[in-house]
């Protein structure tokens, strides 16, 4: 659906003129409307969170299918939850206890509202990656920032969405490295680690994973456009 059609469908008539003006000024249509559909839920979004994308819907779908191989109630950790899209969807589709973290207080406020909006009970924790995490988990999932600051991206994204959720050091690998090097104390014996990744990062992240989990089964999967987009790390499956 074109952006103007999207506005006409979802904005009240008395707000349409102002909405079209903001659209011409370069504001994303999802921020103008204030919400977006993701998988089978609706989420509030604003400038404090990334706009959830179809690639992440596919991450969620694949993860749900893999999680079904664990025949018990799962403890799940979502690192860098943003709007809460991943955590909320997994909570609705998997028998689980879900903890979701973000370094941003503003993002967590949005995620909490979305959890209430979608009638799920999630534990939200402000944390810089793993610093404030406790407990052990069957499933750890993350769609972390993975864009290097030298990389050119769509101006609409660069000029509107939170840079805290977009960019990462070490050529975009910082968060993957940090998570994989420090995650073992938080994992149950049988576990799954699931990542969304940049389309050129599969080899580097797989190498980091192999160094830290030499006995794990590690696979890369593609998104709907055929690009490498997901890494799944299976321990003791």
GUMI-845401 format. One line per 8 residues: number of its first residue (from 1); their letters; for each residue x, y, z of N, C-alpha, C. Coordinates in steps of 0.02 Angstrom, whole numbers, plus 50000, padded with zeros to 5 digits. Example, Ala and Ser with C-alpha at 12.3 -4.5 7.8 and 13.67 -1.06 7.14 Angstrom:
2
1> AS> 50660,49716,50390,50615,49775,50390,50660,49835,50390  50642,49888,50354,50684,49947,50357,50645,50002,50394
END
This chain:
237
1> XXXXXXXX> 50042,49941,50000,50000,50000,50000,50044,50063,50000  50028,50109,49956,50066,50171,49955,50054,50211,50018  50104,50253,50036,50100,50289,50099,50038,50334,50104  50021,50368,50051,49962,50411,50053,49899,50371,50064  49895,50313,50032,49837,50270,50042,49834,50243,50113  49893,50228,50140,49898,50205,50209,49871,50257,50257  49891,50320,50246,49867,50374,50289,49791,50381,50284  49766,50379,50223,49694,50388,50213,49654,50332,50246
9> XXXXXXXX> 49685,50272,50249,49650,50215,50279,49651,50218,50356  49708,50241,50384,49717,50234,50456,49713,50299,50496  49718,50356,50464,49713,50419,50501,49641,50445,50500  49617,50473,50556,49552,50506,50555,49553,50564,50505  49495,50579,50476,49491,50630,50425,49516,50698,50449  49504,50714,50513,49525,50780,50538,49600,50785,50548  49636,50728,50542,49709,50729,50550,49745,50715,50484  49706,50704,50431,49735,50683,50368,49778,50737,50336
17> XXXXXXXX> 49755,50798,50337,49792,50853,50305,49861,50861,50338  49861,50861,50405,49924,50868,50442,49969,50807,50429  49938,50749,50425,49976,50688,50411,50009,50689,50343  49974,50712,50293,50002,50717,50225,50059,50767,50224  50053,50820,50262,50106,50871,50267,50169,50840,50296  50162,50802,50350,50219,50769,50382,50251,50718,50335  50209,50685,50296,50235,50636,50248,50279,50670,50196  50258,50727,50171,50297,50764,50122,50361,50792,50152
25> XXXXXXXX> 50361,50802,50218,50421,50826,50252,50471,50770,50267  50453,50708,50251,50499,50653,50258,50492,50612,50322  50433,50614,50352,50422,50574,50412,50391,50507,50393  50415,50451,50421,50388,50385,50404,50313,50381,50419  50278,50349,50374,50205,50345,50381,50185,50310,50446  50225,50261,50468,50208,50224,50529,50210,50269,50590  50259,50316,50591,50262,50362,50648,50204,50412,50646  50183,50430,50587,50127,50478,50580,50062,50445,50606
33> XXXXXXXX> 50051,50384,50585,49991,50348,50607,49996,50329,50681  50058,50310,50701,50069,50294,50771,50065,50221,50789  50052,50179,50739,50050,50107,50752,50065,50069,50688  50079,50005,50695,50096,49964,50637,50077,49891,50651  50056,49856,50599,50042,49785,50606,50107,49746,50601  50113,49695,50645,50172,49652,50645,50149,49581,50659  50165,49535,50614,50143,49466,50621,50067,49465,50629  50040,49449,50688,49968,49451,50696,49948,49498,50753
41> XXXXXXXX> 49990,49547,50768,49975,49595,50820,49981,49667,50793  49957,49715,50832,49965,49785,50815,50006,49819,50869  50054,49860,50848,50102,49890,50895,50102,49966,50888  50105,50000,50945,50117,50071,50945,50190,50083,50928  50204,50134,50888,50273,50152,50871,50280,50228,50873  50339,50250,50894,50357,50321,50889,50432,50326,50877  50458,50386,50880,50528,50398,50862,50578,50366,50911  50554,50337,50965,50598,50304,51013,50611,50231,50998
49> XXXXXXXX> 50577,50204,50947,50586,50134,50930,50591,50126,50854  50626,50074,50833,50628,50057,50762,50559,50035,50739  50544,50048,50676,50483,50023,50646,50493,49949,50630  50453,49904,50660,50462,49833,50646,50454,49817,50571  50496,49771,50547,50498,49757,50475,50481,49684,50461  50466,49670,50397,50444,49603,50379,50499,49552,50390  50562,49573,50385,50617,49525,50398,50613,49497,50469  50594,49541,50516,50589,49519,50585,50528,49475,50597
57> XXXXXXXX> 50475,49486,50559,50418,49440,50562,50440,49369,50545  50484,49363,50495,50507,49298,50473,50553,49267,50526  50593,49308,50560,50633,49284,50616,50588,49253,50669  50535,49288,50685,50487,49264,50736,50456,49198,50713  50434,49195,50651,50402,49134,50625,50449,49074,50629  50511,49083,50607,50559,49029,50610,50574,49008,50682  50580,49056,50726,50595,49042,50796,50538,49004,50829  50476,49023,50814,50419,48987,50842,50421,48913,50820
65> XXXXXXXX> 50437,48902,50757,50439,48833,50732,50494,48793,50767  50553,48823,50777,50606,48787,50812,50589,48777,50885  50557,48826,50916,50541,48821,50987,50492,48764,51001  50453,48745,50951,50405,48691,50960,50440,48624,50972  50506,48621,50957,50544,48560,50969,50560,48551,51043  50551,48605,51082,50560,48601,51154,50491,48591,51185  50479,48534,51211,50411,48517,51233,50399,48533,51307  50411,48596,51324,50398,48618,51393,50391,48694,51392
73> XXXXXXXX> 50370,48722,51448,50364,48795,51453,50434,48826,51451  50443,48874,51406,50510,48902,51395,50521,48967,51432  50582,48976,51454,50605,49042,51478,50641,49075,51421  50615,49134,51401,50640,49168,51341,50666,49237,51360  50723,49255,51329,50752,49322,51338,50758,49356,51270  50728,49415,51265,50733,49456,51204,50778,49516,51220  50837,49519,51189,50886,49572,51202,50878,49628,51151  50865,49688,51176,50855,49746,51132,50785,49745,51103
81> XXXXXXXX> 50735,49745,51146,50666,49732,51125,50634,49787,51084  50657,49849,51092,50627,49905,51055,50553,49911,51069  50512,49905,51018,50439,49911,51026,50408,49851,51061  50448,49799,51072,50422,49738,51102,50395,49688,51052  50406,49701,50988,50376,49660,50935,50392,49586,50943  50456,49569,50951,50476,49499,50955,50449,49468,51020  50461,49501,51075,50441,49473,51140,50366,49460,51144  50327,49508,51122,50254,49502,51126,50229,49446,51081
89> XXXXXXXX> 50255,49442,51020,50232,49390,50974,50251,49321,51000  50312,49313,51024,50332,49248,51051,50289,49230,51112  50274,49279,51153,50233,49266,51212,50164,49241,51194  50137,49266,51139,50070,49246,51117,50069,49177,51084  50126,49155,51058,50127,49093,51018,50165,49036,51051  50203,49050,51104,50242,48997,51137,50223,48996,51211  50214,48937,51238,50203,48930,51310,50268,48950,51345  50269,49008,51376,50333,49036,51397,50327,49089,51451
97> XXXXXXXX> 50383,49101,51483,50395,49161,51524,50444,49204,51486  50426,49265,51470,50468,49307,51427,50496,49366,51466  50561,49376,51460,50595,49435,51486,50620,49475,51426  50609,49540,51426,50631,49582,51370,50671,49641,51397  50727,49656,51364,50771,49709,51388,50783,49761,51335  50801,49820,51358,50825,49872,51313,50864,49922,51355  50913,49954,51324,50952,50005,51360,50912,50071,51364  50863,50079,51320,50825,50141,51315,50763,50140,51359
105> XXXXXXXX> 50758,50186,51407,50698,50192,51448,50638,50209,51405  50649,50252,51355,50594,50274,51312,50567,50215,51271  50612,50173,51246,50589,50114,51209,50549,50068,51254  50573,50058,51315,50538,50013,51361,50468,50038,51378  50458,50103,51381,50391,50131,51392,50344,50111,51335  50370,50114,51274,50330,50094,51216,50315,50019,51220  50366,49979,51235,50358,49907,51238,50307,49886,51291  50309,49919,51348,50262,49904,51402,50190,49919,51381
113> XXXXXXXX> 50181,49975,51347,50114,49992,51322,50090,49941,51271  50137,49917,51230,50118,49867,51180,50101,49800,51212  50136,49782,51265,50119,49720,51301,50048,49724,51330  50032,49781,51360,49965,49791,51387,49913,49790,51331  49930,49822,51276,49885,49827,51218,49869,49757,51190  49918,49712,51194,49910,49645,51167,49898,49592,51220  49887,49613,51282,49865,49569,51336,49914,49512,51350  49978,49530,51355,50028,49480,51374,50067,49505,51434
121> XXXXXXXX> 50092,49458,51472,50130,49474,51533,50204,49462,51520  50242,49515,51516,50314,49511,51501,50352,49549,51555  50409,49522,51575,50454,49557,51622,50500,49601,51582  50496,49667,51593,50539,49714,51558,50594,49738,51604  50656,49740,51578,50714,49759,51617,50757,49807,51576  50775,49863,51606,50823,49907,51573,50893,49878,51582  50927,49866,51527,50992,49833,51530,51033,49849,51469  51097,49862,51480,51145,49868,51425,51168,49797,51409
129> XXXXXXXX> 51138,49769,51360,51148,49699,51338,51134,49652,51398  51185,49624,51430,51173,49574,51482,51187,49598,51553  51200,49662,51562,51225,49687,51626,51175,49677,51684  51111,49683,51671,51061,49677,51724,51019,49614,51719  51046,49563,51685,51009,49501,51674,51024,49451,51729  50972,49415,51749,50979,49358,51796,50940,49299,51767  50953,49240,51795,50916,49181,51775,50948,49145,51716  50916,49090,51697,50939,49050,51641,50881,49040,51592
137> XXXXXXXX> 50898,49034,51528,50848,49036,51475,50855,48979,51425  50798,48956,51401,50797,48906,51348,50809,48938,51280  50784,48999,51272,50787,49033,51207,50808,49105,51218  50861,49125,51184,50882,49195,51185,50880,49220,51114  50846,49276,51104,50836,49302,51037,50853,49376,51036  50880,49399,50980,50898,49470,50975,50900,49492,50902  50873,49551,50891,50882,49587,50828,50918,49652,50847  50983,49647,50858,51020,49704,50886,51038,49755,50831
145> XXXXXXXX> 51064,49813,50851,51092,49858,50800,51149,49823,50763  51150,49827,50696,51203,49793,50659,51229,49832,50599  51215,49896,50596,51238,49937,50540,51301,49974,50561  51353,49970,50520,51414,50008,50532,51402,50082,50514  51431,50127,50552,51418,50198,50542,51440,50223,50474  51486,50188,50442,51508,50208,50375,51461,50184,50320  51414,50141,50337,51369,50112,50288,51314,50162,50268  51300,50166,50204,51247,50209,50181,51180,50173,50188
153> XXXXXXXX> 51131,50209,50217,51065,50181,50225,51013,50230,50199  50953,50207,50192,50898,50248,50168,50892,50311,50211  50893,50370,50180,50887,50433,50218,50825,50436,50262  50770,50405,50240,50709,50403,50280,50721,50369,50347  50761,50315,50345,50778,50279,50407,50828,50320,50447  50882,50342,50415,50935,50378,50449,50910,50441,50483  50864,50476,50452,50842,50541,50477,50785,50537,50527  50757,50477,50537,50699,50472,50581,50704,50419,50636
161> XXXXXXXX> 50734,50363,50621,50734,50309,50670,50793,50314,50718  50786,50288,50779,50837,50299,50830,50904,50267,50813  50956,50307,50811,51023,50282,50794,51048,50231,50845  51025,50237,50907,51043,50190,50959,51023,50118,50940  50970,50113,50900,50945,50047,50880,50968,50026,50811  51007,50069,50777,51029,50055,50709,51103,50036,50705  51146,50075,50738,51218,50072,50725,51255,50033,50780  51308,49999,50758,51350,49961,50804,51423,49967,50784
169> XXXXXXXX> 51466,49965,50835,51538,49966,50823,51562,49900,50793  51627,49897,50779,51659,49836,50752,51626,49814,50687  51616,49860,50641,51585,49845,50577,51516,49814,50585  51481,49835,50637,51414,49810,50650,51411,49746,50690  51468,49720,50713,51470,49655,50746,51471,49658,50822  51475,49718,50850,51487,49727,50922,51437,49688,50965  51373,49693,50951,51323,49663,50995,51324,49587,50989  51334,49561,50929,51339,49488,50922,51398,49461,50961
177> XXXXXXXX> 51454,49494,50955,51514,49471,50991,51503,49474,51067  51476,49530,51090,51464,49539,51161,51416,49486,51188  51363,49475,51152,51314,49425,51175,51345,49355,51176  51377,49335,51122,51402,49267,51116,51460,49253,51164  51499,49303,51180,51555,49294,51226,51534,49292,51299  51473,49316,51314,51453,49323,51384,51388,49288,51402  51359,49252,51355,51292,49225,51365,51290,49158,51403  51344,49121,51405,51342,49053,51433,51312,49048,51503
185> XXXXXXXX> 51327,49094,51549,51298,49087,51617,51222,49094,51618  51193,49118,51563,51121,49130,51562,51083,49077,51521  51118,49025,51500,51087,48974,51458,51074,48909,51497  51016,48879,51484,51003,48812,51508,51041,48762,51465  51043,48700,51487,51085,48650,51452,51064,48643,51378  51000,48637,51366,50975,48635,51297,50947,48704,51281  50973,48735,51229,50953,48804,51216,50959,48821,51142  50926,48876,51126,50928,48904,51058,50943,48978,51063
193> XXXXXXXX> 50991,49001,51022,51006,49072,51015,50986,49092,50944  50946,49144,50938,50920,49164,50872,50937,49238,50860  50965,49252,50802,50983,49321,50784,50955,49340,50716  50935,49404,50710,50930,49435,50645,50996,49469,50631  51021,49466,50569,51087,49492,50553,51085,49534,50490  51139,49571,50478,51148,49605,50415,51165,49555,50361  51146,49569,50299,51150,49518,50246,51222,49499,50228  51273,49537,50250,51342,49520,50235,51380,49493,50296
201> XXXXXXXX> 51345,49481,50350,51378,49466,50414,51380,49393,50434  51351,49349,50394,51343,49280,50414,51409,49246,50431  51460,49253,50389,51523,49218,50401,51557,49241,50465  51557,49308,50476,51591,49333,50537,51555,49312,50600  51488,49316,50600,51451,49298,50660,51454,49223,50672  51452,49184,50618,51459,49111,50625,51527,49094,50656  51579,49129,50635,51646,49118,50663,51648,49133,50737  51617,49189,50757,51614,49207,50828,51576,49153,50867
209> XXXXXXXX> 51521,49130,50838,51480,49079,50871,51519,49013,50878  51555,48994,50826,51593,48931,50829,51648,48934,50881  51679,48992,50889,51731,49001,50940,51703,48991,51010  51643,49017,51021,51614,49014,51088,51571,48953,51101  51546,48922,51046,51504,48862,51053,51528,48810,51001  51586,48781,51011,51616,48736,50961,51575,48673,50947  51532,48653,50992,51493,48592,50983,51422,48606,50957  51406,48669,50948,51338,48688,50929,51325,48676,50855
217> XXXXXXXX> 51262,48666,50838,51240,48667,50769,51223,48739,50752  51256,48767,50701,51246,48838,50684,51224,48842,50611  51167,48873,50599,51142,48879,50530,51124,48951,50514  51134,48969,50451,51111,49033,50425,51051,49021,50381  51000,49063,50388,50941,49057,50345,50928,49123,50311  50892,49119,50255,50880,49178,50213,50812,49209,50227  50806,49273,50210,50741,49306,50216,50702,49294,50151  50645,49326,50145,50601,49313,50088,50629,49341,50022
225> XXXXXXXX> 50681,49383,50027,50712,49409,49966,50775,49370,49947  50789,49316,49985,50847,49274,49969,50912,49297,49999  50910,49345,50045,50971,49370,50077,50982,49335,50143  51046,49321,50160,51063,49294,50225,51039,49342,50279  50996,49319,50325,50965,49366,50372,50959,49339,50443  50967,49273,50452,50956,49244,50518,51010,49193,50534  51031,49192,50597,51075,49139,50621,51043,49106,50681  51041,49041,50680,51014,49001,50735,51070,48957,50762
233> XXXXX> 51079,48958,50828,51131,48920,50862,51097,48870,50908  51103,48806,50894,51070,48754,50932,51121,48719,50977  51109,48720,51041,51152,48686,51089,51115,48628,51120  51143,48567,51111,51115,48506,51140,51045,48490,51115  51031,48507,51053,50967,48487,51023,50972,48415,50999
END
